[in-house]
Amino acid sequence: MLRPRRTSRRQVLLGGAALACVSAAVLRGRAAGTLTAEVAPGIHFRRGLDEDVNARNGDAIANIGFIVGRDAVAVIDPGGSLADGERLRARIREVTSLPIRHVVMTHVHPDHVFGAGAFTQDRPQFIGHARLPNAMTQRGEYYRANLERVLGRGSAGPLIMPTRVVADRERIDLGGRVLLLRAHDVAHSDCDLSVFDPSSGTLLPADLLFVERIPSLDGRLKGWQRELAALRAVPAKRAVPGHGPVSVNWPQGAADLERYLDVLLREARAAFKRGVDIGEAVSTVGQSERGKWKLFDDYQGHNVTQAFKEVEWE
Amino acid sequence: MGIGRPLPVAIAIAWVVGGAAASGAWSAAAAVGDAAAQAAPASAAAPAPDAEETERAARWKELQHAIFGERIVQDGSGWIAIEAPARALDAALVPVDLALTGDKAVKSIYLVIDNNPGPLAGHFIFGPQGDPHSLKLRVRINAYTYIHAVAETRDGQLYSAARFVKAAGGCSAPAGGDERQALQDIGHIKLRLTEPFVPGKPMQAQLMVRHPNFNGMQMDQLTRMYTPAMFIRTIDISYDGAQVMHMDSDISLSSDPVIGFGFIPQQKGQLKVLVRDTKDATFGQSFDVPAPAG
């Protein structure tokens, strides 16, 4: 196996600067690979920026990467736009010439899946949760239109539907390295798929794990808590969050998220019991978490709305 | 599609177009998903440049004519207050609170969401036991829009107030986990009395109804068809047999509607709720006032 160049943390942090150089590189006629860190032997991840999508960041805001086995490569989230996917693919080709046989799309959100078009040339299996096709049908075109509006026409990339879906648990074999896929109940979204690599003890929960950047709740709060509790039992040393640093200790790295979700549930319940309206709750619930998360004000109100809706029918 | 008067063809067509354009729209939840989300500027207060504002005024004029005919709609902004977030956090669930002050005898309130596919979101008619001073709703909002509240007095005068809300995509928000749950528990009704019981004094209550309120704009992946519309058409609330409020609604109420309203209990009694949807399914429930202890 080809050993990748080691990438320093500083290089990873300079990812934003690297992106700025991409257009120049493209003009010179070669694709520049995105910078990745090797979080465990053969597992390479690019840290997403802690920002919302904008024209400058090209939707390179999620942690995306790939796992190299003896015979093949699996991509774990192809990226937030076609260009983001192309840079990831270029990076893979800097690291290894093994075929890219699997592209796992961990859930429906655009920052994770719109890079898939960069990999159609490899004819991989595009793998997603059994509910992913439905979610993509429901939201895909609108996500795409919205992304085009932000990034420019033709920049989003095509909507690639999964060619293989996971209803419960399945495995993919990269040769000497078996990845365990697990379809989750409604949690962060309604179609979260996690990956576990037992050979390195690395869990890849994607957006079931947010670190430093405020979680976004687009599924079910109590479901997320349950799925996190279940993931705690996975014998992993480390985890690769969907947002935040590309590697944290497991399960300690989930502590902030667990606290956040607990506070949200507890305070939403208390507000509801006191007769507080949802409109007022959005500005009061969970305010102790302010300052502990990036992008807090962009997502907190929405998260509270979701939580409140859930607790008022308990 | 609308409530009451049939709407002119020109407007009806505009709705169809709007509906089709919105049919691929994301869910509002997705709107704050992880990307593509915050395209709208965070500062939401200023409604729009002049051209758009002119267009919006024309739209409201058209709607006024469609809903109220030749009747004159006067300015009621001095005593009708609409509270709603300037920029909605979740377009499928935008809280809208109406507060009426002063002593005008109000018979009914119309809630109009100008740019929604079914602009007339609801018509609320108050009976002798009703109290029109406070009405709280949760609505879907499909595009940046004005919300108009129009109060009709007992002597037939119309007064309106407006509020601009930035939200998009709420009408075609797909059925998520909650809607699936709502379908299982459809027709479950809860009532919360949010103020203490004092005989003869207005009292606030919150009515909650489990209902997916499918508006016909969500797509079912298996059939590739839009989930047929099935939404709450009317809610009747009475107190010991006397009317509190009658609501006619359309496709703009959020799923699992929650409605805050006022009523005037003269003595201990029973508040009765009857919900009817477009499939003519009815759901009813009675509640003791004050709520039994424990």
Interface residues (C-beta under 8 A of the other chain):
Chain A: D52 V53 D59 I61 A62 G80 V108 H109 P110 D111 H112 P133 N134 A135 T137 Q138 R139 E141 Y142 Y143 A145 N146 L147 R149 V150 V186 S189 D190 D207 S216 D218 G219 R220 G223 H243 G275 D277 I278 G279 V282 D298 Y299 G301 H302 V304 T305 Q306 K309 E310 E312 W313
Chain B: G24 A25 W26 S27 A29 A30 A31 V32 G33 D34 A35 A36 A37 Q38 A39 A42 E83 P85 L89 D90 L93 P95 D97 K136 R138 G169 P174 G176 G177 D178 Q181 D185 K190 R192 T194 Q206 M208 R210 Q218 M219 Q221 L222 R224 D256 V258 G260
